[in-house]
Amino acid sequence: MTTPTPAVLTVTDLCTHFHTRDGVVRAVDGVSLSLERGETLGVVGESGCGKSVTALSIMRLVPPAAGRIVAGSIRFDGTELLSLPPASMRAIRGNRISMIFQEPMSSLNPVMSVGRQIAETVALHQRLPRRAALDRAIEMLTLVKIPEPRRRATEFPHQLSGGMRQRVMIAIAMACTPTILIADEPTTALDVTIQAQILDLMLEMKERTGAAVMLITHDLGVVAETAQRVIVMYAGRKVEEAQVDALFAHPRHPYTRGLMTSIPRLNRAAAESTSSSTSSASSSTPSRRLTEIPGVVPSLIGVAEGCTFAPRCPHASEQCRVAFPPEREAAPGHMVACWNADALPAMADD
């Protein structure tokens, strides 16, 4: 019997709040997760559910003027990050834990060449001399498959395409061979072909370095292709966690089901197209609309008692409106926070 590998990252009951004129925003409200060495963990949910704030909290990059981590624990390789002094955290951030941010143009320095930006990261954390750091920068540009890397290293972010800028971000993040890579919507605003190339590149770099990856996205298709385990977040809380195959085969939370039924299905579209083409104009039936989740995401200011998804849930009971459901194991390795998870009807097969 093999001994389970200890998690390289363990987040327990994390709470990150922002103080505004209207009140306290509970952006992350009691989130727990773990990341194993070498695995890819997908974190999904719609905009405003707390995915990015969770990542920024792990990196300790929550702006102190507006937000604060008010409770919880973040342990990396046995070290409690929340108790580290700033200098010690800076030695870890960008070195052992790296992050790819959503917008390369707002993350890269517009007045510094991309080669110098990579070289500065290496020089800071690995104490390399200037020439060796620049050589490492060119090596990283080659690894992320940027053509003519020596010339591109002298160029500025505005001279590169969106896909190339994202490759530079990956090069910066991976330059010090981190233990953990956090990728926050790494394919946002890129066309489909470039998206696929960036995801393939991330997985290739992960295999090359052995890094664990936390992939934050709203795209379930990306999760299905790249992750081994997935966490679903809603309104600042984790509502479901499972292996990817188990989650897609049997989603147990109504919110997860709503996300899945709102995905366009190629087989359904093809069937409707065939049906429409073979029917006469007078007898043709309109195409089915995509299923949508009714209502809107609730305000995170002064969160009411009960399940935050209850106002939008077709299966909500009185208990759901009174108390937030505790996280429990509905099946081996499949965690869910829902009072009625065991009573949900089977999903229709499209």
Backbone torsions as a table, in degrees:
resi	resn	phi	psi	omega
1	MET	NA	125.4	-177.6
2	THR	-84.8	143.9	178.7
3	THR	-80.1	130.9	180.0
4	PRO	-59.7	138.8	177.5
5	THR	-71.6	128.7	179.2
6	PRO	-64.2	145.9	-179.6
7	ALA	-65.4	139.3	177.7
8	VAL	-78.0	-23.7	178.0
9	LEU	-137.5	130.3	177.5
10	THR	-132.0	118.3	177.0
11	VAL	-108.9	128.4	-175.7
12	THR	-127.7	121.1	174.0
13	ASP	48.9	47.1	-178.3
14	LEU	-73.2	130.4	176.8
15	CYS	-128.9	119.0	177.2
16	THR	-123.0	120.9	-175.9
17	HIS	-118.2	148.4	175.2
18	PHE	-116.6	134.5	-178.1
19	HIS	-98.8	117.0	-179.1
20	THR	-122.2	173.8	177.9
21	ARG	-63.8	-28.6	-178.1
22	ASP	-85.8	-13.1	-179.3
23	GLY	140.5	-170.6	-178.2
24	VAL	-88.0	123.4	177.3
25	VAL	-92.4	116.9	179.2
26	ARG	-86.7	76.9	-174.8
27	ALA	-65.2	-39.8	173.5
28	VAL	-128.5	125.0	-168.9
29	ASP	-130.9	79.9	175.4
30	GLY	83.3	39.3	-177.9
31	VAL	-86.4	133.7	174.3
32	SER	-124.8	138.7	177.3
33	LEU	-159.0	164.6	175.6
34	SER	-139.1	155.2	-179.8
35	LEU	-133.3	121.7	-179.4
36	GLU	-85.9	157.0	178.3
37	ARG	-61.8	129.5	174.7
38	GLY	79.7	-2.8	-178.4
39	GLU	-93.0	165.0	172.9
40	THR	-113.7	118.9	179.9
41	LEU	-106.3	121.9	176.2
42	GLY	-90.7	136.1	174.8
43	VAL	-121.2	114.6	-173.0
44	VAL	-122.0	162.5	179.8
45	GLY	153.0	160.6	-178.8
46	GLU	-74.5	170.9	-178.0
47	SER	-58.1	137.3	178.0
48	GLY	88.5	8.1	-177.2
49	CYS	-88.5	-6.2	176.6
50	GLY	106.3	6.7	-177.7
51	LYS	-62.3	-54.0	-176.1
52	SER	-67.5	-37.2	179.2
53	VAL	-66.0	-34.2	174.5
54	THR	-61.0	-44.7	179.0
55	ALA	-64.3	-44.6	179.7
56	LEU	-64.1	-33.2	177.5
57	SER	-66.7	-41.8	178.0
58	ILE	-61.4	-39.0	179.3
59	MET	-80.6	-6.4	-174.6
60	ARG	55.1	50.6	178.7
61	LEU	-117.1	14.2	175.7
62	VAL	-66.8	123.9	-177.1
63	PRO	-60.5	120.8	-174.0
64	PRO	-65.2	-23.1	-179.5
65	ALA	-69.5	-25.5	-175.4
66	ALA	-115.9	-33.9	-172.8
67	GLY	-131.5	168.2	-178.4
68	ARG	-157.7	141.1	170.8
69	ILE	-79.7	111.9	-171.8
70	VAL	-97.2	-16.7	-178.9
71	ALA	-162.5	161.8	174.6
72	GLY	111.1	-177.1	-177.7
73	SER	-141.0	140.5	174.6
74	ILE	-129.8	106.9	-177.7
75	ARG	-110.3	124.1	178.4
76	PHE	-117.5	115.2	-180.0
77	ASP	52.6	39.6	178.3
78	GLY	85.6	-3.8	-179.1
79	THR	-103.3	130.4	176.7
80	GLU	-79.1	110.6	-175.4
81	LEU	-70.2	-31.1	-175.1
82	LEU	-70.5	-17.9	179.8
83	SER	-100.9	-0.3	-179.3
84	LEU	-74.0	142.7	171.9
85	PRO	-67.2	157.2	-176.3
86	PRO	-53.4	-40.6	-178.4
87	ALA	-63.5	-40.5	179.1
88	SER	-67.9	-36.3	178.3
89	MET	-67.9	-37.6	178.3
90	ARG	-64.1	-31.1	178.2
91	ALA	-69.6	-25.4	178.4
92	ILE	-88.9	-43.1	-176.3
93	ARG	-67.5	126.1	-178.2
94	GLY	84.6	-9.5	-178.9
95	ASN	-113.2	-67.6	179.1
96	ARG	-93.7	-26.6	172.7
97	ILE	-124.9	118.3	-179.4
98	SER	-118.4	159.5	-177.8
99	MET	-138.3	136.0	171.2
100	ILE	-100.5	118.6	-175.5
101	PHE	-87.0	167.3	-173.7
102	GLN	-64.0	-46.6	-171.3
103	GLU	-113.5	104.6	-180.0
104	PRO	-59.2	-36.1	-176.8
105	MET	-66.8	-28.9	178.4
106	SER	-91.9	-10.3	-179.7
107	SER	-98.8	-31.0	179.0
108	LEU	-84.6	147.4	177.6
109	ASN	-75.8	118.9	-174.7
110	PRO	-70.6	-16.8	-176.6
111	VAL	-109.9	17.9	179.0
112	MET	-130.1	135.1	-180.0
113	SER	-61.6	151.7	-176.1
114	VAL	-66.7	-33.5	177.5
115	GLY	-63.6	-40.9	179.6
116	ARG	-67.3	-34.7	179.9
117	GLN	-65.9	-40.1	176.1
118	ILE	-67.2	-43.2	-177.3
119	ALA	-63.4	-36.6	179.8
120	GLU	-63.8	-39.1	177.6
121	THR	-61.8	-45.5	-179.1
122	VAL	-66.8	-43.1	-178.7
123	ALA	-63.6	-38.6	-178.5
124	LEU	-66.0	-47.8	-171.6
125	HIS	-90.7	-28.0	-176.7
126	GLN	-111.0	3.6	174.0
127	ARG	57.1	38.9	178.9
128	LEU	-87.1	148.5	173.4
129	PRO	-66.4	164.6	-172.3
130	ARG	-56.3	-47.7	-177.3
131	ARG	-64.3	-43.0	179.3
132	ALA	-65.4	-36.4	178.7
133	ALA	-66.5	-39.5	177.9
134	LEU	-67.4	-38.3	176.4
135	ASP	-62.4	-39.7	177.4
136	ARG	-64.4	-37.6	178.5
137	ALA	-62.8	-43.3	179.0
138	ILE	-66.7	-38.0	176.4
139	GLU	-61.0	-42.0	180.0
140	MET	-67.4	-39.5	176.9
141	LEU	-62.6	-34.1	176.0
142	THR	-68.1	-42.6	-179.0
143	LEU	-64.0	-34.0	179.6
144	VAL	-88.4	10.9	169.5
145	LYS	65.8	41.4	170.8
146	ILE	-90.2	124.3	-178.5
147	PRO	-66.7	150.7	-179.3
148	GLU	48.9	58.4	-172.5
149	PRO	-59.9	-34.7	-178.9
150	ARG	-65.6	-39.6	178.7
151	ARG	-73.8	-42.3	-178.7
152	ARG	-63.7	-27.9	179.8
153	ALA	-62.8	-23.2	-179.4
154	THR	-90.5	-4.9	-176.5
155	GLU	-89.6	165.2	-178.3
156	PHE	-103.2	159.7	-175.1
157	PRO	-52.9	-37.6	-177.1
158	HIS	-69.3	-14.1	179.1
159	GLN	-87.1	-4.4	-177.5
160	LEU	-107.7	154.7	175.0
161	SER	-73.8	168.9	179.3
162	GLY	-59.4	-41.8	179.4
163	GLY	-65.8	-38.8	179.0
164	MET	-68.6	-38.9	178.0
165	ARG	-62.0	-39.2	178.1
166	GLN	-67.1	-34.4	175.7
167	ARG	-65.1	-37.5	176.3
168	VAL	-63.3	-40.8	177.9
169	MET	-60.6	-40.6	177.7
170	ILE	-65.9	-40.0	179.0
171	ALA	-62.1	-42.4	178.2
172	ILE	-63.8	-44.6	-176.8
173	ALA	-65.4	-34.5	-174.4
174	MET	-97.7	-1.6	-172.5
175	ALA	-61.5	-32.4	-178.0
176	CYS	-99.7	13.8	179.9
177	THR	52.1	67.6	-175.6
178	PRO	-71.0	159.3	174.0
179	THR	-78.6	-33.8	-179.5
180	ILE	-129.7	134.6	172.9
181	LEU	-118.2	121.2	175.4
182	ILE	-102.5	119.4	-178.5
183	ALA	-112.6	109.3	-177.0
184	ASP	-97.0	101.8	-179.4
185	GLU	47.9	59.9	-173.0
186	PRO	-70.1	-12.0	-177.8
187	THR	-112.9	13.8	179.6
188	THR	-61.4	136.7	175.3
189	ALA	68.9	12.4	175.9
190	LEU	-103.9	148.6	178.4
191	ASP	-71.1	166.3	-169.6
192	VAL	-59.7	-41.1	-178.7
193	THR	-64.2	-44.8	179.8
194	ILE	-68.1	-36.3	176.3
195	GLN	-54.9	-49.0	-178.8
196	ALA	-62.0	-39.6	179.7
197	GLN	-65.4	-41.6	-179.3
198	ILE	-65.6	-42.9	178.9
199	LEU	-64.2	-42.7	177.0
200	ASP	-61.3	-40.2	-179.8
201	LEU	-64.9	-42.8	178.7
202	MET	-60.1	-44.0	-179.9
203	LEU	-67.2	-36.8	177.7
204	GLU	-64.5	-42.9	179.3
205	MET	-67.5	-35.5	176.9
206	LYS	-62.6	-45.7	179.4
207	GLU	-65.0	-34.6	-178.2
208	ARG	-68.7	-38.1	-173.7
209	THR	-103.2	-17.6	-176.9
210	GLY	78.2	15.9	-177.6
211	ALA	-71.9	149.5	169.0
212	ALA	-85.8	143.3	-174.8
213	VAL	-122.1	130.4	168.7
214	MET	-106.9	110.3	-175.0
215	LEU	-102.7	111.5	-179.9
216	ILE	-96.1	126.3	-176.5
217	THR	-160.2	163.6	170.7
218	HIS	-107.2	2.7	-174.1
219	ASP	-99.9	107.0	179.7
220	LEU	-65.3	-28.3	177.9
221	GLY	-63.8	-40.4	177.3
222	VAL	-63.0	-42.1	179.2
223	VAL	-62.3	-45.1	-179.0
224	ALA	-60.6	-32.6	-176.8
225	GLU	-82.9	-28.5	-166.9
226	THR	-119.2	-26.9	-170.0
227	ALA	-97.2	156.6	171.8
228	GLN	-98.0	-31.7	-179.1
229	ARG	-135.6	152.3	-174.9
230	VAL	-138.3	142.6	173.7
231	ILE	-117.9	133.4	177.6
232	VAL	-107.1	126.6	-179.9
233	MET	-114.3	147.5	176.2
234	TYR	-147.6	126.9	175.5
235	ALA	51.8	44.9	174.6
236	GLY	83.9	2.5	-177.6
237	ARG	-128.6	155.2	174.4
238	LYS	-85.2	128.2	-178.4
239	VAL	-111.5	-19.3	179.5
240	GLU	-158.2	148.1	177.1
241	GLU	-150.0	133.6	-179.4
242	ALA	-166.2	169.8	167.4
243	GLN	-63.2	147.9	-173.8
244	VAL	-57.5	-46.8	-178.6
245	ASP	-60.5	-41.2	-179.3
246	ALA	-67.8	-38.6	-179.1
247	LEU	-66.0	-44.1	-178.3
248	PHE	-72.9	-30.7	179.9
249	ALA	-76.3	-35.7	-175.6
250	HIS	-148.7	74.8	175.6
251	PRO	-65.7	134.1	-172.3
252	ARG	-109.3	-7.9	177.5
253	HIS	-106.7	137.5	-179.2
254	PRO	-56.7	-32.8	179.1
255	TYR	-67.6	-43.3	177.2
256	THR	-60.7	-41.8	177.2
257	ARG	-61.6	-40.1	178.3
258	GLY	-63.2	-40.0	177.3
259	LEU	-62.5	-41.5	-176.1
260	MET	-72.0	-38.9	-178.8
261	THR	-74.5	-12.3	178.1
262	SER	-90.8	0.9	178.3
263	ILE	-82.2	129.7	175.5
264	PRO	-61.2	136.7	179.8
265	ARG	-108.4	124.9	-178.1
266	LEU	-65.1	-39.0	-178.2
267	ASN	-66.4	-35.2	179.0
268	ARG	-71.1	-41.6	179.5
269	ALA	-63.3	-40.2	179.6
270	ALA	-65.2	-40.7	180.0
271	ALA	-64.6	-40.8	179.8
272	GLU	-68.2	-36.8	178.8
273	SER	-65.2	-41.9	178.5
274	THR	-64.9	-43.2	-180.0
275	SER	-62.6	-40.3	-178.0
276	SER	-68.4	-38.1	-177.3
277	SER	-72.6	-26.9	-178.1
278	THR	-91.3	-13.0	179.9
279	SER	-92.9	155.9	178.4
280	SER	-74.1	161.0	-178.4
281	ALA	-62.4	-33.7	-176.8
282	SER	-77.3	-26.2	-174.9
283	SER	-108.6	4.2	-178.1
284	SER	-68.6	144.7	-179.5
285	THR	-103.5	147.0	-179.7
286	PRO	-66.3	151.2	179.0
287	SER	-68.3	150.2	178.6
288	ARG	-70.6	139.8	175.2
289	ARG	-78.9	152.7	173.5
290	LEU	-64.8	144.4	175.3
291	THR	-70.4	137.6	178.7
292	GLU	-125.9	155.5	175.7
293	ILE	-85.9	120.0	-177.4
294	PRO	-67.7	158.8	175.7
295	GLY	79.5	-169.3	-177.6
296	VAL	-131.6	163.8	176.8
297	VAL	-64.5	133.0	-177.5
298	PRO	-70.2	157.2	173.7
299	SER	-64.4	141.8	179.1
300	LEU	-92.4	9.4	175.2
301	ILE	-94.9	122.3	179.8
302	GLY	60.2	54.2	-177.8
303	VAL	-57.5	130.6	-177.9
304	ALA	-73.1	165.4	175.6
305	GLU	-66.6	156.4	176.9
306	GLY	94.6	-177.9	179.9
307	CYS	-70.7	129.9	-178.5
308	THR	-67.9	-19.7	179.8
309	PHE	-90.3	-8.5	-174.4
310	ALA	-54.7	-41.7	-179.4
311	PRO	-62.4	-19.5	-177.9
312	ARG	-108.7	-2.3	-170.7
313	CYS	-94.1	126.8	178.9
314	PRO	-73.2	-10.7	-177.7
315	HIS	-109.5	11.8	-175.8
316	ALA	-67.9	139.8	176.8
317	SER	-114.6	177.5	179.3
318	GLU	-61.4	-35.7	178.7
319	GLN	-61.2	-35.8	-179.4
320	CYS	-63.7	-31.4	-177.9
321	ARG	-84.8	-8.7	-176.4
322	VAL	-100.6	-41.3	-174.1
323	ALA	-141.3	140.7	176.3
324	PHE	-72.3	131.8	-175.8
325	PRO	-69.2	139.5	175.5
326	PRO	-73.0	154.4	176.1
327	GLU	-74.1	131.9	-179.8
328	ARG	-141.4	163.6	-179.1
329	GLU	-90.9	105.0	-179.4
330	ALA	-80.6	-23.4	176.2
331	ALA	-155.2	163.9	-178.8
332	PRO	-53.3	117.9	179.4
333	GLY	75.8	5.9	-177.1
334	HIS	-116.7	105.4	-177.3
335	MET	-100.3	142.6	179.7
336	VAL	-147.8	146.7	175.3
337	ALA	-115.2	84.2	-178.2
338	CYS	-156.2	130.0	179.2
339	TRP	-66.5	-31.5	-171.3
340	ASN	-111.8	22.1	-175.6
341	ALA	-58.6	-37.1	-177.4
342	ASP	-76.8	-14.4	-176.3
343	ALA	-104.0	3.7	-178.4
344	LEU	-69.5	140.7	177.9
345	PRO	-69.6	159.5	177.6
346	ALA	-64.3	144.1	179.3
347	MET	-74.7	142.7	176.3
348	ALA	-69.7	140.5	-179.9
349	ASP	-93.7	112.3	179.0
350	ASP	-79.6	NA	NA
